[in-house]
């Protein structure tokens, strides 16, 4: 009887941990978007769209919290699938989620940095300055 209670406690703890990671992902996305929208000043970027690099800088700042949120959501799914129900259909669904989220992450990186994730950055200033006029396009 005590074994069932401890197993139930472990399962419940894993479910709560996965839920906590997923909630953290949502908080990261919402907080990041709100920070960019208000603290960084959407209106400032809207009125500076004619200036060189304003749009790239805005996309770069919006992409960071989205990438973090995607990674955290994936971590929550891995926790749930691997620890709780590692059945073939669940692992297959997890594999599909990994593929979709990886594609989304790569798309965000290409949009933000102008290069594929595995490509090296040509110069140091382009890596540290997302508003640089030199963009590496695959």
C-alpha positions, 0 to 999 in steps of 0.5 A, a space after each residue: 500500500 505504501 508503494 502505491 502512495 509513493 508512486 502516486 506522489 511521484 506521478 503527481 510531482 512529475 505532472 506538477 513539474 511539467 505544468 510548472 515548466 509550461 506555465 513558465 513558458 507562457 509567462 516568458 512569452 507574455 512577459 517578453 512581448 509585453 516588455 518589448 511592446 511597452 518598456 521598449 516602446 512599440 510606438 518608438 519603433 513604429 515612428 522609426 520604421 523609416 530609419 535603417 534597422 528599426 524593423 530588424 531590431 524590433 523583430 530580434 527583440 520579439 523573437 528572443 522570448 518566443 524562442 525561450 518559450 518554445 524551448 520551455 514548452 518542449 521541455 514540459 512535453 518531454 517531461 510529461 512524455 518520457 516520465 509519465 507515459 512513454 508509449 509508442 503513440 505518445 513518443 511519436 506525438 512528442 517526435 512530431 512536436 519536436 519537429 514542428 517546434 524545431 522548425 519554428 525555432 529555426 524560422 525565428 532564428 533565420 528571421 532574426 539573424 538572417 542566417 541558418 542556425 548552423 552557419 557561422 557569423 561572418 563578423 563579430 559586429 553582425 553577431 552583436 548588432 542585430 541592426 547591422 546593415 550586413 545580413 548573411 542570407 543563405 
